[in-house]
Amino acid sequence: NREVIGSISFHGVPDENGMMEIGLGIEEAFRGHGYAKEALLGMWRWVCTQPGVSMLRYTVSPTNIASVKIIQGFGFTHIGQQIDEEDGPEDIYEMSVEDFKKKFAGE
């Protein structure tokens, strides 16, 4: 019905190391239906085909259990924590484009 249920975007162009960070938000009424996973897969599959991209990054509040479960389900590695000026503490998860392609090429 063309209703907007959330948003997803990259945080800019790849950095000097080829890292791309993604942001995601799903409206509360639509959570728990697989939309976040599907959106992430689509965006990551596309960006993995772009020149200069070698690393995928996802940051999330450690208290956002649903998002933490999603990123862990993808098999991303927890590499540390950062303090976001707006959101406070965020856990940092990363996966190389090479590993992503190996894991999700056939899915």
C-alpha positions as CSV (number, residue, x, y, z in Angstrom):
1,N,0.0,0.0,0.0
2,R,3.1,2.2,-0.4
3,E,3.1,3.0,3.4
4,V,6.5,4.0,4.8
5,I,7.5,1.6,7.5
6,G,11.1,2.8,8.2
7,S,14.3,4.1,6.7
8,I,17.7,2.8,5.8
9,S,20.8,4.7,4.5
10,F,24.5,4.7,4.4
11,H,26.3,7.3,6.6
12,G,28.2,8.6,3.6
13,V,30.8,7.4,1.1
14,P,33.4,4.8,1.9
15,D,36.1,6.1,4.3
16,E,39.8,6.0,3.5
17,N,39.8,2.3,4.5
18,G,36.8,1.3,2.4
19,M,34.4,1.1,5.3
20,M,30.7,1.7,4.8
21,E,28.4,2.3,7.8
22,I,24.7,1.8,7.5
23,G,21.8,3.2,9.6
24,L,18.3,1.6,9.9
25,G,15.1,2.4,11.6
26,I,11.8,0.5,11.5
27,E,8.6,1.9,12.8
28,E,7.5,0.2,16.0
29,A,4.3,-1.2,14.5
30,F,6.3,-3.1,11.8
31,R,9.1,-4.5,13.9
32,G,9.5,-8.3,14.2
33,H,8.4,-9.1,10.7
34,G,11.8,-9.4,9.0
35,Y,11.8,-6.0,7.3
36,A,15.1,-4.9,9.0
37,K,16.9,-8.1,7.9
38,E,15.6,-7.8,4.3
39,A,16.5,-4.1,4.1
40,L,20.0,-4.7,5.4
41,L,20.6,-7.6,3.1
42,G,19.5,-5.6,0.1
43,M,21.6,-2.5,0.9
44,W,24.7,-4.6,1.8
45,R,24.4,-6.8,-1.3
46,W,24.3,-3.6,-3.5
47,V,27.2,-1.8,-1.7
48,C,29.4,-4.9,-1.9
49,T,29.4,-4.4,-5.7
50,Q,30.6,-0.8,-5.5
51,P,34.3,0.1,-6.0
52,G,36.3,1.0,-3.0
53,V,34.1,-0.8,-0.4
54,S,35.9,-3.4,1.6
55,M,34.3,-3.3,5.1
56,L,30.7,-3.2,6.4
57,R,29.9,-1.5,9.7
58,Y,26.8,-1.4,11.9
59,T,26.6,0.5,15.2
60,V,23.9,0.0,17.7
61,S,23.1,0.8,21.3
62,P,23.8,-2.2,23.5
63,T,20.3,-1.8,25.0
64,N,18.7,-2.2,21.6
65,I,18.4,-5.9,22.0
66,A,16.4,-6.5,18.7
67,S,19.0,-4.8,16.6
68,V,21.9,-6.5,18.4
69,K,20.2,-9.9,17.7
70,I,19.8,-9.0,14.0
71,I,23.5,-8.0,13.5
72,Q,24.7,-11.0,15.5
73,G,22.5,-13.2,13.4
74,F,24.3,-12.0,10.3
75,G,27.6,-13.0,12.0
76,F,29.2,-9.6,12.2
77,T,32.0,-9.3,14.7
78,H,31.8,-7.0,17.7
79,I,35.0,-4.9,17.5
80,G,34.4,-2.3,20.3
81,Q,32.3,0.6,21.4
82,Q,32.1,4.3,20.6
83,I,30.2,7.2,22.1
84,D,27.8,8.9,19.7
85,E,27.1,12.6,20.4
86,E,23.4,12.1,19.9
87,D,22.8,8.4,20.9
88,G,25.4,7.8,23.6
89,P,27.2,4.4,23.8
90,E,27.1,2.3,20.7
91,D,28.6,-1.2,20.0
92,I,30.5,-1.4,16.7
93,Y,30.1,-4.5,14.5
94,E,32.0,-5.1,11.3
95,M,32.3,-7.7,8.5
96,S,34.5,-7.6,5.5
97,V,32.9,-7.5,2.1
98,E,34.7,-10.7,1.2
99,D,33.2,-12.5,4.2
100,F,29.8,-11.1,3.5
101,K,29.9,-12.3,-0.1
102,K,31.0,-15.7,0.9
103,K,28.2,-16.0,3.5
104,F,25.3,-14.4,1.6
105,A,26.1,-14.9,-2.1
106,G,23.6,-17.7,-2.5
107,E,20.9,-16.5,-0.1
